[in-house]
């Protein structure tokens, strides 16, 4: 399974179009593995997209944690 294709996936737009086109051109054969290469490419693209989002979220979480610690403990790290 893959996430819904109607959501925005800017890095994977062309790969999505390739899979949708394959499904439209092969309405029966898609069930027999005709579009497996396009699906594998889509899975790889989504995996890369997820990893980049995960890294960005981690950077943001670390920034927020540092800010919270600074507010709670000051710049020295000790209690206020």
Helices and strands as residue ranges (DSSP letters): G 10-12, H 13-25, G 29-32, H 36-73
